[in-house]
Amino acid sequence: MIFLAMSADLIAGMGYLGYAVLFTVILCLVFMLYNSLNFGEKRISSYKTMSVTIPEDLNYTEVFDDILKNYTTKYELIKVKTTNMGSMFRLTYDIALKDRAKEKEMIDAIRERNGNLEISISNQEVPNSEL
């Protein structure tokens, strides 16, 4: 808005009052269009990153496949890390939820399978290479 005012002032200062008014009206209409379209508003994404801690005696390769097939459109195991002096694994998945309203149901089903250990779901992180 500051640049709009400065530009209109420069145009008017050069003596082109009609162009200054026309310029201001056109840009105000463009701003109102952007506002009505919610241009630049952050979209809520169904793509999430999920971290699950499991005991070492569970086979981590397919332990949650049946649950994830029910609640996600796609999922991928992207990282496996040992924690707690090697007695547990932390699995990190990239998931795309079918229905965001059923996220709690999915967490409850996973908690039953992993023995009520830590589960975290967050917005999907953007790698630095994509920035």
C-alpha positions as CSV (number, residue, x, y, z in Angstrom):
1,M,0.0,0.0,0.0
2,I,2.9,2.3,0.7
3,F,4.3,1.7,-2.8
4,L,0.8,2.3,-4.3
5,A,0.6,5.7,-2.5
6,M,4.1,6.6,-3.6
7,S,3.4,5.6,-7.2
8,A,0.1,7.5,-7.4
9,D,1.8,10.5,-5.8
10,L,4.6,10.5,-8.4
11,I,2.1,10.2,-11.2
12,A,0.0,13.1,-9.8
13,G,3.2,15.1,-9.1
14,M,4.1,14.9,-12.8
15,G,0.7,16.4,-13.7
16,Y,-1.1,13.3,-14.9
17,L,-4.0,13.4,-12.4
18,G,-6.3,11.3,-14.6
19,Y,-3.6,8.5,-14.8
20,A,-3.0,8.7,-11.1
21,V,-6.7,8.1,-10.3
22,L,-7.0,5.4,-13.0
23,F,-3.8,3.7,-11.6
24,T,-5.1,3.8,-8.0
25,V,-8.6,2.5,-9.0
26,I,-7.1,-0.4,-11.0
27,L,-4.7,-1.5,-8.2
28,C,-7.4,-1.2,-5.6
29,L,-9.6,-3.5,-7.7
30,V,-6.7,-6.0,-8.0
31,F,-6.1,-5.9,-4.2
32,M,-9.8,-6.5,-3.6
33,L,-9.7,-9.5,-6.1
34,Y,-6.7,-11.0,-4.3
35,N,-8.5,-10.5,-1.0
36,S,-11.7,-12.2,-2.2
37,L,-9.7,-15.2,-3.6
38,N,-7.7,-15.5,-0.3
39,F,-4.5,-15.1,-2.3
40,G,-1.5,-16.0,-0.2
41,E,-3.4,-17.6,2.6
42,K,-1.8,-20.7,4.1
43,R,-3.6,-23.9,3.0
44,I,-4.1,-26.7,5.5
45,S,-2.3,-29.7,4.2
46,S,-3.2,-33.3,4.7
47,Y,0.5,-34.2,4.3
48,K,2.1,-34.9,7.6
49,T,5.2,-36.3,9.2
50,M,4.7,-39.0,11.8
51,S,7.2,-40.3,14.3
52,V,6.5,-43.4,16.3
53,T,8.6,-45.1,19.0
54,I,8.4,-48.9,19.2
55,P,10.2,-51.5,21.3
56,E,13.0,-53.4,19.6
57,D,11.2,-56.7,19.6
58,L,8.6,-55.4,17.0
59,N,9.5,-55.9,13.3
60,Y,9.5,-52.3,12.2
61,T,9.3,-53.0,8.4
62,E,5.6,-53.8,8.3
63,V,4.3,-53.2,11.8
64,F,1.9,-50.4,11.0
65,D,1.1,-51.1,7.3
66,D,-2.5,-52.3,7.9
67,I,-3.3,-49.3,10.1
68,L,-1.8,-46.8,7.7
69,K,-3.6,-48.4,4.7
70,N,-6.9,-47.7,6.5
71,Y,-6.2,-44.0,7.4
72,T,-3.9,-42.7,4.7
73,T,-3.9,-42.4,0.9
74,K,-0.2,-42.9,0.9
75,Y,2.6,-43.4,3.3
76,E,6.4,-44.0,3.3
77,L,8.8,-45.0,5.9
78,I,11.6,-42.4,5.5
79,K,13.8,-42.9,8.6
80,V,14.6,-45.5,11.2
81,K,16.6,-44.5,14.3
82,T,17.5,-46.3,17.5
83,T,16.8,-44.5,20.7
84,N,17.0,-45.2,24.5
85,M,20.4,-46.8,24.3
86,G,19.4,-49.0,21.4
87,S,16.4,-50.6,23.2
88,M,13.8,-48.8,21.0
89,F,13.3,-47.7,17.4
90,R,12.0,-44.3,16.3
91,L,10.2,-44.7,12.9
92,T,9.5,-41.6,10.8
93,Y,6.8,-41.7,8.1
94,D,5.6,-39.2,5.5
95,I,1.8,-39.7,5.3
96,A,-1.1,-38.3,3.5
97,L,-4.3,-38.5,5.5
98,K,-7.6,-39.6,3.9
99,D,-9.7,-37.8,6.5
100,R,-8.1,-35.3,8.9
101,A,-11.0,-35.8,11.3
102,K,-9.9,-39.5,11.9
103,E,-6.3,-38.6,12.9
104,K,-7.1,-39.4,16.6
105,E,-8.5,-42.8,15.7
106,M,-5.3,-43.6,13.8
107,I,-3.1,-42.5,16.7
108,D,-5.2,-44.6,19.1
109,A,-4.8,-47.7,16.8
110,I,-1.0,-47.1,16.6
111,R,-0.8,-46.7,20.4
112,E,-2.4,-50.1,20.9
113,R,0.3,-51.6,18.7
114,N,3.4,-49.8,20.0
115,G,2.6,-50.3,23.7
116,N,1.5,-46.6,24.4
117,L,4.9,-45.2,23.5
118,E,5.5,-41.8,22.0
119,I,3.8,-40.8,18.8
120,S,4.0,-37.4,17.2
121,I,2.4,-36.0,14.1
122,S,3.5,-32.7,12.6
123,N,3.2,-30.7,9.4
124,Q,5.4,-32.1,6.7
125,E,8.8,-30.5,6.6
126,V,10.1,-29.0,3.4
127,P,13.7,-30.1,2.7
128,N,16.3,-27.3,2.3
129,S,16.8,-28.4,-1.3
130,E,13.2,-27.4,-2.2
131,L,13.5,-23.9,-0.6
